[in-house]
Amino acid sequence: MMRRFISGMIGGGMLWLMAACSEEVTTDDVQTGNEAVITFRLGVPPGDEIEYTRGSQEASEWEINRLKVYDFVIDVDTVLVGMQSLVKSDVPGMPDVGSFTSSSGGGTARLSLPVDVTGKKHAFAFVANETGLTHFDSIMQIKVSRIDELRKCPSNRRLKDGESCYALMENGPVMTGVTIESITGDLDCKVSLQRIMARLDVENNVPESRNFRLKNIWIENCAPVGYLFGRDSKQQLTAKQWDYKKPVSQKQNLQVDMENGDLKKVLYLYEYLATSAKDIPTLYLRYTLNGAENTLSIPMVTDGGAKFDIRRNYLYTLVIGDVSAASTRLEYSLKEKGK
């Protein structure tokens, strides 16, 4: 039985979007009344996308329904000076200051903030589609809270054991990004957003004559929590914070009956670090083949059986292969296209 895995990154951005900044909390370092308009373009160039291209996405995977912008000043430390929660506008054209638009063709958000006359650099952190107050939101203090407190903050979407992974996509996927800029006046800059979860697809290469039907798919030993940013300021993986003692199982998004080819968006997964975990994430397939029903377990490991990290913003594809006429067992591989 062939077991092969190749990891692959979902292109870092969702879509090209435009944003700019609204009312910030003023500090001693800014000059009141001298406003700058800043335009942020959210996304990545098409050439940087490896697998999860715009063409393979649906609106649910790039739509921005909520957007928060956190403003940190970089000095001895990177300290919060303001936060803005933008309002989504459905009116075509340029939105008002403090609001944003989002559509399949792009989007725009407009904000303004006082110009920092000291010339200090700002770190703007973006959190899209998170619901309610995060832990950071509830404890943050102007000129006290540091950017690593936000980077290490868990998402509010904590999965319960046996819960459908569709919960990770309700109201749009949580996406985050950071850009560092010097503010001396109006500015136009780019920001790369990433989803904080991975995705699993299924590719069906079983001949129609074998009468294959995939009845169910789920995964055991998953992380129930994901962190807003993948790395802290020292480039350490934030997923190391979880103790990996109580992994959960996840159900697929919908009831599946694979009759016509491939199946997209089967599972969404939080990051899961192989070096920290004892339990291997394992896929389970319940299916019928040549009239017989079976359940197949597929540990997510390399060719040599080694564990690997499940990483945010990556796309994994389970390829179900050809079978002999009399067989009731499947061949399979795990892979990434285009790497």
C-alpha positions as CSV (number, residue, x, y, z in Angstrom):
1,M,0.0,0.0,0.0
2,M,1.5,3.3,-1.1
3,R,1.9,6.0,1.6
4,R,3.3,9.2,0.4
5,F,3.0,12.7,1.8
6,I,4.2,16.0,0.5
7,S,3.4,19.2,2.4
8,G,2.2,22.3,0.6
9,M,1.4,25.9,1.5
10,I,-1.9,27.5,0.7
11,G,-1.0,30.8,-1.1
12,G,-0.5,33.2,1.8
13,G,-3.3,35.6,0.9
14,M,-7.0,35.3,0.4
15,L,-7.4,37.9,-2.3
16,W,-6.2,41.4,-3.2
17,L,-8.1,43.8,-0.9
18,M,-7.5,47.5,-0.2
19,A,-7.7,49.0,3.3
20,A,-6.8,52.2,5.0
21,C,-7.0,53.4,8.6
22,S,-9.7,55.2,10.8
23,E,-9.7,56.8,14.2
24,E,-6.8,55.7,16.4
25,V,-6.2,56.3,20.1
26,T,-3.8,59.2,20.3
27,T,-0.6,59.1,22.3
28,D,2.1,61.6,23.4
29,D,4.0,60.6,20.3
30,V,1.5,61.8,17.7
31,Q,0.4,65.2,16.5
32,T,-3.4,65.7,16.9
33,G,-5.1,67.2,13.9
34,N,-2.4,66.1,11.3
35,E,-4.2,63.1,9.8
36,A,-2.7,60.5,7.4
37,V,-4.7,58.2,5.2
38,I,-3.1,54.7,5.0
39,T,-4.1,52.2,2.3
40,F,-3.3,48.5,3.0
41,R,-3.5,46.0,0.2
42,L,-4.2,42.6,1.7
43,G,-3.0,39.5,-0.1
44,V,0.1,38.2,-2.0
45,P,1.2,38.4,-5.6
46,P,-0.1,35.5,-7.7
47,G,3.4,34.2,-8.3
48,D,3.8,33.5,-4.6
49,E,0.8,31.2,-4.5
50,I,1.7,27.5,-4.6
51,E,-1.5,25.5,-4.3
52,Y,-4.5,27.2,-2.8
53,T,-5.0,29.6,-5.7
54,R,-7.9,32.0,-6.1
55,G,-9.2,29.7,-8.8
56,S,-9.6,26.8,-6.4
57,Q,-11.3,28.9,-3.7
58,E,-14.9,29.8,-3.1
59,A,-16.2,32.9,-1.5
60,S,-16.4,31.3,2.0
61,E,-12.6,31.0,2.0
62,W,-11.6,34.6,1.1
63,E,-14.5,36.7,2.2
64,I,-13.8,39.2,4.9
65,N,-16.8,39.8,7.1
66,R,-15.1,41.4,10.1
67,L,-11.8,43.3,10.3
68,K,-9.8,44.6,13.2
69,V,-6.6,46.6,12.9
70,Y,-4.2,46.9,15.9
71,D,-1.6,49.6,15.8
72,F,1.7,49.1,17.7
73,V,4.6,51.5,17.9
74,I,8.0,50.0,17.7
75,D,10.5,51.5,20.2
76,V,12.3,49.6,23.0
77,D,9.4,47.2,22.7
78,T,6.4,47.0,20.3
79,V,3.5,48.5,22.3
80,L,-0.1,49.0,21.5
81,V,-1.3,52.5,20.7
82,G,-4.7,51.9,19.2
83,M,-7.2,49.3,17.9
84,Q,-9.9,49.8,15.3
85,S,-12.8,47.6,14.5
86,L,-14.1,48.4,11.0
87,V,-17.7,48.2,9.8
88,K,-18.5,46.3,6.6
89,S,-20.2,48.3,4.0
90,D,-22.4,46.8,1.2
91,V,-22.5,50.1,-0.7
92,P,-20.5,50.0,-4.0
93,G,-17.5,52.3,-4.4
94,M,-15.2,53.9,-1.9
95,P,-16.4,53.2,1.7
96,D,-16.5,55.9,4.4
97,V,-13.6,56.2,6.8
98,G,-13.8,53.5,9.4
99,S,-15.6,50.9,7.1
100,F,-14.6,48.4,4.5
101,T,-16.0,46.5,1.5
102,S,-15.2,42.9,0.4
103,S,-16.2,41.1,-2.8
104,S,-14.9,38.5,-5.2
105,G,-13.1,41.2,-7.2
106,G,-11.4,42.9,-4.2
107,G,-12.3,45.3,-1.4
108,T,-11.5,48.6,0.2
109,A,-11.4,49.8,3.8
110,R,-10.6,53.4,4.8
111,L,-9.0,54.6,8.0
112,S,-7.1,57.6,9.1
113,L,-4.7,58.2,12.0
114,P,-2.6,61.0,13.4
115,V,0.8,61.3,11.8
116,D,3.6,60.1,14.1
117,V,6.0,63.1,14.0
118,T,8.8,61.2,15.7
119,G,9.2,59.0,12.7
120,K,8.8,55.8,14.7
121,K,7.8,52.6,12.9
122,H,4.4,51.1,13.4
123,A,3.5,47.4,13.3
124,F,-0.1,47.1,12.0
125,A,-1.6,43.7,12.9
126,F,-4.8,42.6,11.1
127,V,-7.3,40.0,12.4
128,A,-10.2,39.1,10.0
129,N,-13.4,37.2,10.8
130,E,-12.7,36.6,14.5
131,T,-16.0,36.7,16.4
132,G,-16.5,38.5,19.7
133,L,-13.7,39.7,22.0
134,T,-10.5,37.7,22.1
135,H,-8.5,37.3,25.3
136,F,-6.2,40.0,24.0
137,D,-9.2,42.4,23.5
138,S,-10.4,41.9,27.0
139,I,-7.0,42.6,28.7
140,M,-5.3,45.1,26.3
141,Q,-4.0,48.4,27.6
142,I,-2.8,51.4,25.5
143,K,1.0,51.9,25.8
144,V,1.2,48.7,28.0
145,S,0.1,45.7,25.9
146,R,2.8,44.2,23.6
147,I,2.4,42.7,20.2
148,D,3.4,39.2,21.3
149,E,0.3,39.1,23.5
150,L,-1.7,39.4,20.4
151,R,0.5,37.0,18.4
152,K,0.1,34.3,21.0
153,C,-3.6,34.9,21.5
154,P,-5.8,31.8,20.8
155,S,-8.8,32.1,18.5
156,N,-12.2,32.1,20.0
157,R,-13.2,29.2,17.8
158,R,-12.1,26.3,20.0
159,L,-13.3,22.9,18.8
160,K,-15.1,20.4,21.0
161,D,-14.4,16.7,20.7
162,G,-16.5,15.3,17.8
163,E,-17.5,18.7,16.6
164,S,-17.8,19.4,12.8
165,C,-14.7,21.3,11.6
166,Y,-17.1,23.6,9.7
167,A,-17.1,25.6,12.9
168,L,-13.7,26.9,11.7
169,M,-15.3,28.5,8.7
170,E,-18.5,30.0,10.1
171,N,-18.6,33.7,9.2
172,G,-15.4,33.3,7.2
173,P,-12.0,31.8,8.0
174,V,-9.9,33.6,10.6
175,M,-7.1,35.3,8.8
176,T,-4.2,37.4,10.1
177,G,-1.2,39.4,8.9
178,V,1.3,42.1,10.0
179,T,3.1,44.9,8.2
180,I,5.7,47.3,9.6
181,E,5.6,50.8,8.3
182,S,7.1,54.3,9.1
183,I,4.2,56.8,9.2
184,T,5.1,60.3,8.0
185,G,2.0,60.9,5.9
186,D,-0.3,59.2,3.5
187,L,0.9,55.6,2.7
188,D,0.1,52.8,0.4
189,C,1.4,49.4,1.4
190,K,0.8,45.6,1.1
191,V,-0.1,43.1,3.7
192,S,-0.1,39.3,3.4
193,L,-2.9,37.5,5.2
194,Q,-3.0,33.8,6.1
195,R,-5.7,31.5,7.2
196,I,-4.9,30.1,10.6
197,M,-6.1,26.6,9.6
198,A,-5.1,24.0,7.0
199,R,-7.5,22.3,4.5
200,L,-7.8,18.7,3.4
201,D,-9.2,17.7,0.0
202,V,-9.9,14.2,-1.5
203,E,-9.0,13.2,-5.0
204,N,-10.8,10.2,-6.3
205,N,-8.9,8.1,-8.9
206,V,-10.9,4.8,-8.4
207,P,-12.4,3.6,-11.7
208,E,-16.2,3.9,-11.9
209,S,-16.5,0.2,-12.6
210,R,-15.3,-0.5,-9.0
211,N,-18.5,1.1,-7.7
212,F,-16.7,3.2,-5.0
213,R,-18.7,5.3,-2.6
214,L,-17.1,7.3,0.2
215,K,-19.7,7.3,3.0
216,N,-17.8,9.2,5.7
217,I,-14.5,10.7,6.6
218,W,-13.2,12.1,9.9
219,I,-9.9,12.6,11.7
220,E,-8.7,11.7,15.2
221,N,-6.0,13.5,17.3
222,C,-6.4,17.1,16.3
223,A,-5.6,20.3,18.0
224,P,-8.8,21.9,19.5
225,V,-7.3,25.4,19.5
226,G,-5.5,27.6,17.0
227,Y,-3.5,30.8,17.6
228,L,-4.1,34.1,15.8
229,F,-0.5,34.3,14.5
230,G,1.8,31.4,13.6
231,R,5.0,32.9,15.1
232,D,5.9,35.3,17.9
233,S,8.3,38.2,17.5
234,K,11.3,35.8,18.0
235,Q,9.9,33.5,15.2
236,Q,9.0,30.7,17.6
237,L,5.9,28.7,16.7
238,T,2.9,29.8,18.8
239,A,1.4,26.3,18.4
240,K,4.0,25.1,21.0
241,Q,1.9,26.7,23.7
242,W,-0.8,24.0,23.6
243,D,0.1,21.0,25.9
244,Y,-1.0,18.3,23.3
245,K,-2.5,16.2,26.1
246,K,-6.1,16.2,25.0
247,P,-6.5,16.1,21.2
248,V,-10.0,16.0,19.7
249,S,-11.7,14.2,16.8
250,Q,-13.2,16.3,14.0
251,K,-16.1,15.4,11.7
252,Q,-16.3,16.4,8.1
253,N,-18.2,19.5,7.1
254,L,-21.1,17.7,5.3
255,Q,-22.4,14.3,4.7
256,V,-20.4,13.0,1.8
257,D,-21.3,10.5,-1.0
258,M,-18.5,10.6,-3.6
259,E,-20.2,9.6,-6.8
260,N,-18.7,12.2,-9.2
261,G,-15.0,12.7,-8.8
262,D,-13.1,14.7,-6.3
263,L,-14.3,16.2,-3.0
264,K,-13.1,19.7,-1.9
265,K,-13.0,21.3,1.5
266,V,-13.5,18.0,3.4
267,L,-11.7,18.9,6.6
268,Y,-10.2,22.1,8.2
269,L,-7.5,21.5,10.8
270,Y,-5.6,23.7,13.3
271,E,-1.8,23.5,13.4
272,Y,-0.5,20.3,15.1
273,L,3.2,20.0,15.8
274,A,4.8,16.6,15.4
275,T,7.6,17.4,17.8
276,S,5.2,18.3,20.6
277,A,2.6,15.5,20.1
278,K,2.5,11.8,21.1
279,D,-0.6,11.0,19.1
280,I,-0.5,11.0,15.3
281,P,-3.4,12.7,13.5
282,T,-5.2,9.9,11.7
283,L,-7.8,10.0,8.9
284,Y,-10.6,7.4,8.9
285,L,-12.6,6.6,5.7
286,R,-15.8,4.6,5.7
287,Y,-16.6,3.5,2.2
288,T,-18.1,0.8,-0.1
289,L,-16.0,-0.8,-2.8
290,N,-17.1,-3.7,-5.1
291,G,-20.2,-4.0,-2.9
292,A,-18.3,-4.4,0.4
293,E,-18.1,-1.9,3.2
294,N,-14.8,-1.1,4.9
295,T,-13.2,1.4,7.2
296,L,-9.6,2.5,6.5
297,S,-7.3,4.4,8.9
298,I,-4.6,6.6,7.4
299,P,-2.0,8.1,9.8
300,M,-0.7,11.4,8.5
301,V,3.0,10.4,8.2
302,T,5.8,10.6,5.7
303,D,6.9,7.8,3.4
304,G,9.2,6.5,6.2
305,G,6.4,6.7,8.8
306,A,7.7,9.8,10.5
307,K,5.3,12.4,12.0
308,F,5.1,15.8,10.4
309,D,3.7,19.2,11.4
310,I,0.2,20.1,10.2
311,R,0.7,23.8,9.3
312,R,-1.7,26.7,8.9
313,N,-2.6,27.9,5.5
314,Y,-1.5,24.6,3.9
315,L,-3.5,22.4,1.6
316,Y,-3.3,18.6,1.9
317,T,-4.8,16.2,-0.6
318,L,-5.7,12.6,0.1
319,V,-5.5,10.7,-3.2
320,I,-7.5,7.5,-3.4
321,G,-5.9,5.3,-6.0
322,D,-6.7,2.5,-8.4
323,V,-7.8,-1.0,-7.1
324,S,-8.0,-4.4,-8.7
325,A,-11.4,-5.8,-9.7
326,A,-11.7,-8.1,-6.8
327,S,-10.2,-5.9,-4.1
328,T,-12.2,-4.3,-1.3
329,R,-9.1,-2.3,0.0
330,L,-8.0,1.1,-1.3
331,E,-4.6,2.3,-2.2
332,Y,-3.9,5.9,-1.2
333,S,-1.4,8.7,-0.9
334,L,-1.2,12.1,0.8
335,K,0.2,14.8,-1.4
336,E,0.5,18.4,-2.3
337,K,0.2,19.6,-5.9
338,G,2.6,22.1,-7.5
339,K,5.4,21.9,-4.9
